[in-house]
Amino acid sequence: MKLIQTVLFLVLTAVTVSAQANGNAWCADAFETAQQEKSTTAATPALRVVNAGGRVYFHSAPDERCRLKGVFVVPNDRLEVFADHGAYTEVIYWHPVTGAGTAGWVPSARLAEMRQMLGYTTAR
Protein backbone atom coordinates (compact mmCIF):
# COMPACT_ATOMS: atom_id res chain seq x y z
CA MET A 1 0.00 0.00 0.00
CA LYS A 2 2.75 2.43 0.97
CA LEU A 3 4.62 1.63 -2.27
CA ILE A 4 1.54 2.38 -4.38
CA GLN A 5 1.00 5.69 -2.59
CA THR A 6 4.65 6.60 -3.10
CA VAL A 7 4.45 5.76 -6.81
CA LEU A 8 1.21 7.71 -7.13
CA PHE A 9 2.78 10.73 -5.43
CA LEU A 10 5.83 10.60 -7.71
CA VAL A 11 3.71 10.30 -10.85
CA LEU A 12 1.40 13.13 -9.88
CA THR A 13 4.35 15.29 -8.90
CA ALA A 14 5.96 14.65 -12.29
CA VAL A 15 2.73 15.66 -14.02
CA THR A 16 2.60 18.84 -11.94
CA VAL A 17 6.18 19.75 -12.79
CA SER A 18 5.36 19.14 -16.45
CA ALA A 19 2.32 21.42 -16.19
CA GLN A 20 4.47 24.16 -14.65
CA ALA A 21 7.09 23.76 -17.36
CA ASN A 22 4.39 24.28 -19.98
CA GLY A 23 3.38 27.57 -18.35
CA ASN A 24 0.23 26.13 -16.78
CA ALA A 25 0.62 27.56 -13.30
CA TRP A 26 -3.14 27.27 -12.70
CA CYS A 27 -2.96 23.45 -12.73
CA ALA A 28 0.08 23.41 -10.46
CA ASP A 29 -1.73 25.63 -7.95
CA ALA A 30 -4.91 23.53 -8.17
CA PHE A 31 -2.85 20.37 -7.61
CA GLU A 32 -1.14 21.82 -4.54
CA THR A 33 -4.46 22.99 -3.07
CA ALA A 34 -6.03 19.57 -3.64
CA GLN A 35 -3.08 17.82 -1.99
CA GLN A 36 -3.66 19.89 1.14
CA GLU A 37 -7.47 19.70 1.18
CA LYS A 38 -8.35 16.30 -0.26
CA SER A 39 -10.15 13.72 1.82
CA THR A 40 -8.72 10.23 1.62
CA THR A 41 -11.25 7.49 1.00
CA ALA A 42 -9.87 4.79 3.29
CA ALA A 43 -6.73 3.21 4.72
CA THR A 44 -6.70 0.95 1.66
CA PRO A 45 -7.67 2.10 -1.82
CA ALA A 46 -11.29 1.61 -2.83
CA LEU A 47 -12.20 0.25 -6.23
CA ARG A 48 -14.48 2.04 -8.66
CA VAL A 49 -15.45 1.34 -12.23
CA VAL A 50 -15.86 3.84 -15.07
CA ASN A 51 -19.56 4.09 -15.92
CA ALA A 52 -21.13 4.43 -19.38
CA GLY A 53 -20.69 7.55 -21.43
CA GLY A 54 -17.44 7.18 -23.34
CA ARG A 55 -13.91 8.19 -22.45
CA VAL A 56 -13.03 9.67 -19.08
CA TYR A 57 -9.95 11.87 -19.32
CA PHE A 58 -7.32 12.15 -16.62
CA HIS A 59 -6.44 15.57 -15.26
CA SER A 60 -3.18 16.72 -13.66
CA ALA A 61 -5.22 18.54 -11.00
CA PRO A 62 -8.90 18.49 -10.01
CA ASP A 63 -9.98 21.13 -12.52
CA GLU A 64 -11.39 20.87 -16.06
CA ARG A 65 -8.65 23.20 -17.35
CA CYS A 66 -6.03 20.60 -16.37
CA ARG A 67 -7.16 17.81 -18.71
CA LEU A 68 -4.36 15.59 -20.03
CA LYS A 69 -4.62 15.09 -23.78
CA GLY A 70 -4.74 11.46 -24.86
CA VAL A 71 -4.80 10.04 -21.30
CA PHE A 72 -8.12 8.38 -20.56
CA VAL A 73 -10.00 5.31 -19.37
CA VAL A 74 -13.14 3.81 -20.88
CA PRO A 75 -16.36 2.32 -19.47
CA ASN A 76 -15.83 -0.77 -17.30
CA ASP A 77 -12.17 0.05 -16.58
CA ARG A 78 -11.40 -0.44 -12.89
CA LEU A 79 -9.62 2.25 -10.88
CA GLU A 80 -8.06 2.37 -7.43
CA VAL A 81 -9.33 5.43 -5.58
CA PHE A 82 -7.13 7.35 -3.16
CA ALA A 83 -8.94 10.60 -2.43
CA ASP A 84 -11.79 12.91 -3.31
CA HIS A 85 -11.64 16.67 -3.78
CA GLY A 86 -14.68 18.59 -4.95
CA ALA A 87 -16.06 17.03 -8.12
CA TYR A 88 -12.90 14.99 -8.76
CA THR A 89 -11.41 11.74 -7.52
CA GLU A 90 -7.69 10.92 -7.36
CA VAL A 91 -7.14 7.49 -8.92
CA ILE A 92 -4.66 5.11 -10.44
CA TYR A 93 -5.44 2.77 -13.32
CA TRP A 94 -3.41 -0.41 -13.75
CA HIS A 95 -3.45 -1.72 -17.33
CA PRO A 96 -4.55 -5.38 -17.12
CA VAL A 97 -2.09 -6.59 -19.78
CA THR A 98 1.01 -4.41 -19.41
CA GLY A 99 0.70 -3.65 -15.71
CA ALA A 100 1.54 0.01 -16.41
CA GLY A 101 -0.05 2.48 -14.01
CA THR A 102 -1.61 5.82 -14.86
CA ALA A 103 -2.44 8.22 -12.04
CA GLY A 104 -4.36 11.47 -11.92
CA TRP A 105 -7.72 13.05 -11.25
CA VAL A 106 -11.00 12.10 -12.96
CA PRO A 107 -14.54 13.48 -12.62
CA SER A 108 -16.21 11.67 -9.70
CA ALA A 109 -19.58 11.59 -11.44
CA ARG A 110 -18.17 9.20 -14.05
CA LEU A 111 -17.29 6.52 -11.48
CA ALA A 112 -19.45 3.85 -9.88
CA GLU A 113 -18.63 2.03 -6.64
CA MET A 114 -17.67 -1.62 -6.79
CA ARG A 115 -18.45 -4.35 -4.32
CA GLN A 116 -17.30 -7.90 -3.82
CA MET A 117 -20.00 -10.56 -4.15
CA LEU A 118 -19.40 -14.30 -3.87
CA GLY A 119 -15.84 -14.12 -5.15
CA TYR A 120 -16.43 -11.80 -8.11
CA THR A 121 -16.62 -8.05 -8.47
CA THR A 122 -19.69 -6.18 -9.70
CA ALA A 123 -20.45 -2.52 -10.20
CA ARG A 124 -23.28 -0.97 -8.25
Secondary structure, DSSP 8 states (H G I E B T S, - for coil): -HHHHHHHHHHHHHHHHHHHHTT-HHHHHHHHHHHHH-EE--SS-EEEEE-SSS-EEEESSSSGGGEEEEEEE-TT-EEEEEEEETTEEEEEEE-TTT--EEEEEEEGGGEEEEEEETTEEEE-
